[in-house]
């Protein structure tokens, strides 16, 4: 599962490739992006205008996941002899979010698969968790094979506006915009590092427009079809440098 990516291109480059008409993300600084942090996305606003905006990485988790987590919390409280208001406990159950959407057939994702909730997630590189010779965690970074050493590309994403939940216990209930991106079957060299999945990359303007505009029957084919071979290369192992 991809839980770390980088963006080293500014808003002008993103807007140019996506035909966004407004920039509500400000000056996009080059940086590595982690779950639950704000990141740039390109979405369609309430008036049908494409905009560059920001949202926090991690869509709402499923009702079952939150119910299971709240049940475990309640069981621990009861074991200590403490009273439990389960409805309130469930309401305040922290949800760090779901970063990757693999099973888009799940009923959980259905409300956010229409064009109004689709987005483009700009990136220049992404990582999967690898291991060094001693078995220690060491991220492996991938980028598009391109003459540009930091080529701009886009993940196929979904987003939701004004979602209220508890992301962290210390901050309590918050209302924020959220996003995640879809994954698909991996190709080399990602498959050797992470054989289960890789982010769904939209390679061409036609693919980006299909994702942003088409009905789900057509758009879903992008997740099903194989990503091109010779698409990516490994260019770094370990920590990225800005």
QUIZIQUI-V696844 format. One record per run of one state. SS is the DSSP state (H for helix, E for strand, L for the rest). FROM is the first residue (numbers start at 1). TO is the last residue. Records with the same first field share a line. If there is no record, write none. Layout:
SS->FROM-TO + FROM-TO
This chain:
L->1-3 + 8-10 + 19-21 + 24-30 + 35-37 + 45-49 + 58-58 + 60-62 + 80-85 + 92-97 + 99-99 + 102-109 + 113-114 + 124-124 + 132-136 + 145-152 + 167-172 + 185-189 + 194-197 + 200-200 + 203-204 + 214-215 + 220-220 + 225-231 + 238-242
E->4-7 + 22-23 + 31-34 + 38-44 + 50-57 + 59-59 + 98-98 + 100-101 + 118-123 + 125-131 + 137-144 + 153-166 + 173-184 + 198-199 + 201-202 + 232-237
H->11-18 + 63-79 + 86-91 + 110-112 + 115-117 + 190-193 + 205-213 + 216-219 + 221-224
